[in-house]
Amino acid sequence: MAYVISLATSKGGTGKTTTALNLAVAMAEKGRRTVLVDLDPQGSVGLSLAKGETEWPGLAEFLLGSATIEQVIVQTKVSTLALLPRGRLDPVETREYEILLNSPARALELIGELSRDRDYVILDCPSGLGLITRAALAMSSFVLVPLQAEPLALRSIGQILRVIDHVQKQENPALRLLGILPTMVELRRDTSLNVMGTVWSELSGVLETIIPRAEAFARASELGLPVSFMGGRIPPEARRFELLVDEIERVIADLSGTTGETDETLQRQLV
């Protein structure tokens, strides 16, 4: 059974979709069988890949019963990575889409279909604490919280943490906080540095990996590509996501009680 990881925030503009996309790519390129699911009614993953509003059928068609998962999954050129786009959703039908996704039976069917023969299911939630985020948390193994290194984002992080705690206690006891991921970090800027000082000293569960604010992400977005897919010299930002995968897998091993089961080695002699 796959690990299901939601990326959720109470505030927009944190780099959540950029993180979800590049994390999924990094996982797949490490050989992890991964599917990235666009739960956002705005279709943020598709927009990040420069796809038109009606170019891909997807989750909306599955929820409405007009297509199977097999018919709407997009296999990427990375053999271990698939996408489930939002689908062709008229913005005026967003309410109905949210209600369908919030159906426990439909959500269970969705996760069951996506988890088959995969290692990770990455759920890119819309920003905010609404029905879709709650539904995603209810069907997830873990939640990753991107935190923009800005004062407003820091002030509002308690909201998503409160919701996670509530879902753990009332809806999904198996849900675990994977970590808080600092994003758009600029340590040379006083405001960002001050925020990170507070994050490191006052919050628990903060990951060691940080995602900087960098021109490479804007350029990749302009091209409709993950950051590691741009031509030329591999940007250091792509390496960040390789490190993030390693850290996430260590945390999952710790939380699952499997540390040491797969990384043991025999004692050897050097000389």
C-alpha positions, 0 to 999 in steps of 0.5 A: 500500500502506498504512503499518501502524503497531503501538502496542505496550508492555511495560506496561499502563495507558499509555493505548495504546488511547486513543492508538490510537483518537484517533490513528486518528480524527485521521488520518481527519479529515485525510482519510487513509483509515484502519482501526483494528484491535483485536488485544487479546483483551480487546477494548479498542477496543470497550470504549472505545466502550462496545460490549458484548462480543458486539455486534460480530463482527470479527477473531475471526470472520475468523481462524476463517474464518466471515466475510470482512473485508468482513462484519466491518469497521465503517464509522464516521460518518467516511467515511475511518475504519473499525474492525475489532473484536476480534469475539465471542471467548469469554475461554477461547478466547484461546489459540486466537485468539493462535495463529491470529493468529500464523500468518504466512500468516493475518497476511499475508492480513489485512494484504493485505485491510486495506491495500487502498485505505487509507493507514494500518492502525493495530494496537492490540496488547495490553499485554505482549510475547506472541504477538500483539504479536510477530505485529503487529510482524512485519507492521508498517511502523512501531511507536509506543511509548506511554510513561506518564510514571511511573517503572515505565513508564520502567524497563520500556521497555527490554523493548519496545525489545529486542523491537522490535530482535529483530523487526527483525533476525530477522523483519521487517527493514522494521520501523522505530521510529516513536517513543516517545510520552510519555503521561499527562504531568503536568509540574506533578507532580514525579514525572512531570516527573522521568521526562520529564527522563530521557526527554528526556535519555537516550532516543532517538526520543522524539516532540515531541508529548506526551499529557497526563493530562487529565479530558477523556479520562476523560469521553470514555471515560465517553461511549464517544467519541473525545475530539474527538467530545464536545459543547461547546468542542473540548478542547485534548487533541483538538488534540494528536492533530492535531499527532501526525498531523503529526509522525508523517507527518514522521517517516515521510517522513524514514524513507522518504526522501521528505522534500520530495517532497510539500511543495515549493513554487515561489518567490514574491514578496511585493511 
